[in-house]
């Protein structure tokens, strides 16, 4: 139906049964009638907006190149650092250069509410190799109105292996235990994740975390715990925490698990990831409103979320595939031979005490939480 | 006027009395028993599913109506939020008040009604009133009233059990077991604690231990637990640092907390009962009372939001050292007691357990922080104080020390914590029972005229009206009947006494054959039976209980006691033979003995 609508929709004519039947008929015939022009469309270039760096390298090898090889359609990649400002401008101007965007789920939710994205149905997804329908194969919460989760990344704590002789941190509460684990910490200069970990250190159940953080009392308890740390290096760019750890300027740091993996495996930095309390977030594919080739974009998403492609991506960067069938197919890193299963956040051993970020909560409260956190930070730094 | 068939009828009833038929043994009894266990499991599953649905619906309503802290935080209009905080409980109260108009007693049914039904062996919980009560509890909890959810869950489970027993046309005894099954499943599901569910059903509802009831109840609790673990994802009520073990002297403090907790529990129960009494004297239509309570609650919550709703967040913070200052603890403790008393007393529907959990934990936290300030020790064992306070207040309120201990044990798996709780409950329950009563439910029932303090035996006899054994098969005489004729009539009927009833049907007294004979012999004596000295005979009223009739029999030698309706100008209704009273007494005792000691 989508093809018919795009090329043949008679504007303003209410759909009678007859025209509806005609459309159906046309929809059935379309692939037969226009098979040749569809081939020709492969001259069209699919433009993907993604995050650059090691992540883009992995996507090129696991997704973009195989996609071009199988369809003949070239893929061009543009980089961004998240945020909706660029997309908002492009949609307003009516000149959207991208067909597919790699977004965090919380941003995709916000963009969808603003009407910046096209609705996306999970019906387009391929079933698992064993025939399991996509609805059952994907992890819960993978399907938004406008976005489909492909991988799950985590914010975790990493620590220097040589910092605490004879001991190692085992719970997220150890991040705040400077008696047993002395030394400076590096934390992201945001309330998110820090507040969660600080409150978790009081041993509250994960299920109640956001309810408790919604009270003044809970926020104060969390900030009190953060305030107990003597020395905090606040980071903003994702590559800072592995660097601070590598240089030995901090002994524990929060950061993205992929970056820590990169430092650990590819650069031999003596660090270890503490999986307890890891905060998982969904990374999704979305199609912007006004994209040049939405049909090709859907085709690409179907291709890039097959079990095989997701498993291949996770072999190159340790982000958890959103499909259960893909998670069990992840093997070793193609270059280093490292068993990637042990490094992805959704592996059962790592995910045992994982925390799902309440993105709906953040979508509504981020402004106020940021202000509150900013005030606290200003008082702390003023002292 | 004559009743000659009296004796024959009487003999017949003696033959058909079921009292002496013993319990069955053998394969058929085993099959029947297994059927009862299976029924328990089915009731458990249904009650558990309803409980899960109820709990989920309350949480959803709290999100929707901006009661839960999470939804309040996510709602970004301070002014509108203030208006909603007052309006939601007030409107919720209005709806609840209107719903209660459809219940015959004009009040929600609660666990006390379950206890009454089982303790008087009546069973048969009304389904419509039960459903309406559950609905009004859902609205109360959903709109943020400071009431508990476990009471409504228990009553809902019990109603479902009773309904099941009725659908299968089971007897009263099995009806009571089915009720206990629903109760056990509700507790097992809500707390994720099957043992606590089983013990609660025995300790609070059945109040005796019988294998016949145990197996179905255990099956129900088990099914409830399995359903809960697979459907409900909830955080455990407490977390304990593995390393912390209290010092020996701290156990003495836990005992003291128990003693003081009994007083807090007493204050809590008195407050609820006091507001209930006061509400009755308010010049305000009953449906408006909960609305007023809701508005007051909302206004107070603008100042102290901790008192709104079930208070899960408050409960959690109270187990964390340093989350509250001592002054704050005292303030929230006092306001939570007041808010709960206000809500329950003014007619919101809901339980007393969840608020008691919050109140007790706040009280324990208060003790813990005071001890910490006095001893200067690090607060590693703070959660022990919180839990001790919690059991010290909740156990007396629901009259279930073992259940509260088991809840602590099953939720924490910590032996150290359970031992500390045991120290606390050791003093709390007996002190509160001495000062106030076995539980809030028992006190409520006593005000409604059902005294359970002497156990089930008396309760059953007290709630069985003697009128069930009324017969008119006795000799009644008009007062003006000549003495000689009266003697003849009595002789023919082979009765020893006659009752004088005038033409208007009013009772005029009782004469014995011996008195009549004496009067006939005496020269110049009375000519009509009315003039014969009447035998002193205590009267029964239509609502006199078997227990009271038994008590009156102690001073009587005679055949029967007349039943007279004082409300209808002393109308004579008939008599109850002494032997019927004794027989009924024996039958009830025997049934109870069989229920409590039989195996199948």
Interface residues (C-beta under 8 A of the other chain):
Chain A: X202 X203 X204 X205 X206 X207 X208 X210 X211 X212 X213 X214 X215 X217 X218 X221 X224 X360 X361 X364 X365 X368
Chain B: X68 X69 X70 X72 X73 X74 X75 X76 X233 X234 X235 X236 X239 X241 X305 X312 X313 X316 X317 X320 X322 X323 X324
